[in-house]
Amino acid sequence: MRAGVEEISVERIEKMLLIAAELVDRRGPIAQPILDRLEREYLAAKARGTAVDRIRKMISAS
């Protein structure tokens, strides 16, 4: 992570996904790229897990 940049929580991304889905429903395909980007960010955040999850995986792999 870069200095001064905070990681956004999975819960926050989930909320933003719902808002983006509503936006696509109202505005149509013009808003689809926003939803697509948030979906990618959500999947990446879920795959990364939290710092605690990463450390637990690392310890159990040893």
Residue pairs with C-beta under 8 A, 6 or more apart in sequence:
1 7
8 41
8 45
9 45
10 42
10 45
10 46
13 38
13 41
13 42
13 45
14 42
16 38
17 35
17 38
17 39
17 42
20 31
20 34
20 35
20 38
21 35
23 31
23 34
23 35
24 31
24 32
24 34
24 35
48 54
49 57
